[in-house]
């Protein structure tokens, strides 16, 4: 019997050693027959922000609208390359005499003309179109940064939910382990039935928390995939990027471009003090049969025809009623654009400063949370030993367990907070790859 017991003990030790030496699996595990088959997720290549941002921009309605607006603005270059600021025109008239001594008189006239460029108007309009196109380009870049901010928020919402779900799974696993031990102790008479009820209550609370956390994870992933068109929030989003000149920030380049466009519009207004003058050429052909109605004169019947070619010019005159409001509106737009730039600069500087302070605070909080969890883990292990020895009751034991759970949640939240702070710095600095 001793030999048999020794053999069984050695076999158990060997199995335990094999289990300890076996590599830990990651990912989902399913069973096929009696053999476990591991489903490993392929690790994403590099940081996913660039790829996911391109996917989000491709389906973003505002980005598509801005792209169409860019095409509409650049189409005005066709006007600056035209010989006329407006459309050429063709006209004509036909007149016939119905009374009087102009018998069978008729007149036919045909005219063709076009508006003329004013001095400096073409160059001013070309500058206006170029600055308008640049403004739309900067607005597209700013929208890309805004979409990057939406992705960052949705990403970290999903990561926060995943960390909370991980803590909840750990809580369920520990609650089941403690519950099984508690049930065994109650059956052996080493613990009261109240302790078993405490263990059952903790397991149900843990399972409830896990169910809620898993639902939150699904919602957060669906929200992220809606932004990217199906890409999941897996992998590594980004790392902290070095600061670059603030003038390259999309939130500042956009008001600068708007200011340049407003200044170009003011130059166009000054170069267009009047409506475009018109020049036209015309040709006229007249047919007439004349006769005299004076009784003292002999009756005459004379045919007179004429063909005329001429030039017609129309030049509007400048007035304050026309030019004054246009000039005032252009100057007001310039003033507003300059004020928008100054405001945007103050906001960007404040956001960068706040994001840097937030990152420093998040790192300190994460370090403290790690230390707190280490203390809580040690405290919980001591509590388990004390409970096993009967030194503390089940209520005190679970109170210490709650302290450990709070430390686990704090560590998970602090780790996510560091990632959020890094993303906020990149967002504040205008990083949108």
Secondary structure as UniProt FT lines:
FT   HELIX           2..21
FT   STRAND          28..32
FT   TURN            33..34
FT   STRAND          35..39
FT   HELIX           49..58
FT   HELIX           61..74
FT   TURN            75..76
FT   HELIX           77..80
FT   STRAND          89..96
FT   STRAND          102..115
FT   TURN            119..120
FT   HELIX           121..188
FT   HELIX           193..228
FT   HELIX           246..248
FT   HELIX           250..271
FT   STRAND          278..291
FT   TURN            295..296
FT   STRAND          301..314
FT   HELIX           320..388
FT   TURN            389..390
FT   HELIX           394..428
FT   TURN            429..430
//
